[in-house]
Amino acid sequence: MLSVDKIHTYYGLSHILFDVSLAVDQGECVCLLGRNGAGKSTTMRSIMGLTPPKKGTVQFKGVDCTGKKPFRMVRCGMGYVPDDRRVFADLSVGENLEISARNYQEGGWDKDRVYRFFPALEKIDGRRAGFLSGGEQQMLTIGRALMTNPELLLLDEPTEGLAPLVVNMLEEQIEKLKHSGLTVLLAEQNLEVALRLSDRGYVIDNGSIRYHGSREDLQQNEEVRNKYLCV
């Protein structure tokens, strides 16, 4: 479903990603692991078209979409949950969801289904998003992405800065998304959560992919974990 081939991405004159390649098959949950600042978020932004790569290609469902505008990627079936959440602070929870609705078909994601998925959001439907807790904002951001009815969901650091109880709840819900058939690319620092959710994983460090293997490979390879993933 997603193929990233040898991309190089820059912020201004700063070269951030070097020859990054990865692939995600339909129905998989694949994690992108790395320390803070390793290049995870830039990889996600490059795929989504927010920071287009200067070299290399991004293919989605077999179509070269390198550098396409983010709204076009959404129309093609890609959903994005940014690491900084980016809720519309002056809009209510319900309005944040409604403004994001796209591509609805029978049985797809609408506001009612999001509220069944995250019951806590229904209770605060009229509350402005700027007044939500971190966990509530993260639920809203995921719900907003689901409202676009994506085929591939990019989740960038969904558990960062959240209380353990909220992390556990989000992990359970992401697991449900995976079992529903949604394809997921998950960027995470939390190794334990990422490996419980994922089928395969890539390890990125200093803007380059250093390792790729199955969940079992990553669980057993202490050398890779110590070298690239320990703080």
Secondary structure, 3 states (H helix, E strand, C coil): CEEEEEEEEEECCEEEEEEEEEEECCCCEEEEECCCCCCHHHHHHHHHCCCCCCEEEEEECCEECCCCCHHHHHHHCEEEECCCCCCCCCCEHHHHHHCCCCCCCCCCCCHHHHHHHCHHHHCCCCCEHHHCCHHHHHHHHHHHHHCCCCCEEEEECCCCCCCHHHHHHHHHHHHHHHHCCCEEEEEECCHHHHHHHCCEEEEEECCEEEEEEEHHHHHHCHHHHHHHHCC
